Amino acid sequence: MDENAVISVKDLTKRFGSFTAVDRISFEVRQGEIFGFLGANGAGKTTAIRMLCGLSRPTSGSGQVAGYDITSQPEEIKRRIGYMSQKFSLYEDLTVTENLTLFATIYGMDRKLTGPRIGEVSATLGMDGMMNTLARDIPVGWKQKLAFAATTIHRPEIVFLDEPTGGVDPLTRRKFWEIIYRASSEGMTVFVTTHYLDEAEYCNRISIMVDGHIEALDSPARLKKRYGAQTIDEVFRIVAKDARRGD
């Protein structure tokens, strides 16, 4: 195991009856890395993430996240990560400040630290002028920022982002990736899935999952060289051309 790895899995498998959603995947993610987890719908990405987050018990295989075992220590893992799912929901009838306070409480933050941390987050994201605005009344791009802030309010070691930019415009997507880069530069590990393959170019390394297996894993530059491709989209089409599951 790489001594800098904060995520490490070996032969991780998840079955639902006779269906194998995740089939013996193995990989490591280093501290501060932006790790892209790619695959078509049905490839097994979300199932894998749920196991890594301590939300679903593996059928077999092993894994550690932030130094804790995903099978025997899921509650310890949950305290040390942030998880922004595809359906992550803010509380629309609460203000920005109230949303952040609520999520800080959910993550078990000390009340004395919550106020200063919210102030720090609002300044970093440039949200000072809307802290008393209801979440439902802020623009979509700001909602993305607020969701990320809520997910990371407790300074997690690792943040899992499951298609965080789905359904937003290109400008908003780019601004969101600026936030991801900032978090990574401060030492946070970012594990991200996306359907926008141009975003994969921003990752330090990416894996491509096909029918429950990881079929390719390397830096974007090395993958493009290996497959003789100009873009990650081309790489993905080559790697996933024989996929039986997904879109």
N, C-alpha and C positions, 0 to 999 in steps of 0.2 A: 504493500500500500504506500502511495506517495505521502510523505510526512506533511505535505501542504494540502492534502485532500480534505475537504470538509463534507463531501458526499462520496461514498464508496459503496458500490453494489456488486454482488457476484451471483450470477445465475438466478437473478430475481424473476420469479414466475407468479402469475395470477391466473387461476382458472375459475370459470363460472360453469359448473357442471362439466359438460364435455367440450366447452369452448375455452381455448387458451387465449386470453386477451394479451398477456405479456409473457413472452417465452424465453426464459433464461438470458436476460440481458445483463451485461456487465460493463461498468464504466466508473470513472472517477471524475470529480470536479474539484478544482483547486480554489483556495481562498481568493476572493476578489475577482474571480473569473466571471465573464458573461458567457454562459453556456446555453446555446440554442438547441432546443429539443424539437425536431421537425418530424412531420409525418402527416399523411392524409387523415381525414376523419375515419375513425375505426381502426387506426394503426396501433392504438394502445397507449398513446401519450398520457391522456388524462388519468387512466387507470394506474400507470406508473407513478405519476405525480402524487396521486392519493396515497399510494403505499409509502412514498418517501416522506410525506407530510404526517404520517401516523394516522391517517384517516381510513385506511383499508389494510387488512392483515394479509401478507403474502401467503400464497399456497406453499411455496418452497423458495429456497435461495436465501441470501443474507444481505444485509445492508446496514450502513451507519450514516447518520446525518448529524452534523455538529458534534460528533463523538458519541452519539447514542444509538442504540440498536433499534431498528425500525419495528421489530417484532415485540420485543420485551419492554421497550422504554418509549412508547409513542407519546406519552404526556410530556416527558422531558423535551422531546423534539418540538412539540407544539409551542412550548414556551420560548423557543430559541429561533423560530422561523416566522416569516410573514407569508401569507398565502392569499394572492389576489386571483380568484377564480374567474372563469368566463362570465359567471352570473353574480359577481361581487356587487352587493347593493349598499348604497349609502342610505341613510335615513333622511328622506326627502323633506320631512317636516321639522328637522332639526337644523340649526345653523352650522356653518363650517366648524366653529369652535366646539359646539356641542357634539358634533360627529367625532371630532378628534378626541374629545374628552371621554366619550363613550368607549371608543376603541382602545384608548389607553387603559381604561378600567377593565375591559374584557381581557386585555393582555397582562393584567396584574401589575401595572406600573404603580410605583409609589406616588401618592397624591401630591407630595411636595415637589416631585420632579415633573409632574404632568404639565403644569402651567409654563415653566421655563422651556420645556421641550416643545410645546405647541407654539410658543413664540419663536423658537428657533426654526421650526418647520415652516411657519407662515412667512418668515423673512427669506428663507432659502428658496421657497417656491414663488415668492412674489405675491402672496395672497393677503397681505396686510389689510388691504382696502375692502376685503369681502368676508372677514371673519364673522361678522354678525348677519350675513346673508343666509337665507334658507338654502339648503343644498339643491332644492328643486329649481331655484331661480338663477343658478350660476350656469355659464355656458358649458357645453359638452367637454371642451378641452380642459377646463378647470375642474370638471368632475373627475376626469382621468387623473389629474394631479392630486386632487383630494383623496381619491381612492388609494393611490400609491402612498400618500402621506399617512392615511389611516392604517394601511397594511404594515408600514415601517415605523410607526410612532414609537414603538418600544425598542428601536435599534436592534433588529434581529441580525444574527450572523448571516442568515441566508434568506432571500426572498424568492418565492416561487410565483411566477407570473404566467397564468394560463390564458394565452391570447389576449393580452391586456389592451391591444390597440384595435380590436375588432370593431368594425362599424364606424370608425372615425376617419376624418379627412387626412390627406397626406401631410399637411402642415402640422396638425395636431399630433400625428404619429411621430414626426421628426422631433417635435418639442418633448414628447414623452421619452423618446430615446435619449435626449439630452439629460433627463432626470436619471435614467438608468446608468448612463456613463458617470454621472456625478456620484451616485451611490457606489458604483464599482470602484471609483478612484479613492473612495473613503474606506475601502476594505470589505464592503458588503459583497457577498457572492450572489449573483443573479442567475437564476435558472428560469429560462423563458421559452414558451412555445409561441409560435406565430404561423399564420397562413400566408403572411406577406413575405415572400422569399427574398425580396430585396432587403428586408430587415435582418435576415440571417447574415448578411455581409458585415453587420455591425458587431457580431459576436466574436469572441476570442476563438472558440471552437464550436462546432455544431455536430449533432448526431442526426442521422436520418433513420427513422423507424418505419419498417414495412412489415405488415402482417404480424405484429407482435415482436419482431426481431429488430435489433440495431444492425443495419446493413452497411453503414458508413459512419465514420467518426474521425474528424480532424479539423484543422483550421480551414476557413473558407478558401484561402489561397492554395493550400495543399490539395484540397478536394477538387478544385477547378483544374489544377495541373494534372492530377491523377486521372481525371475523366476527360481531359482535353476539352474543357468547357469554358465559356466566357463568363457565365453567371451561375449562381447557386440554383437558380430556376432550372437551368440546363442540367446541372448535376442531379437535381431532384428527379427530373423526368427520366434520366438514365437509370438511376438507382431504383426508382419505384415503378418502372415500366411494366413489371410482371406482377404487381400487387393484385391480390384477390379481394382485399377488403378496402373500404374507403370510398371516396368520391368516384 
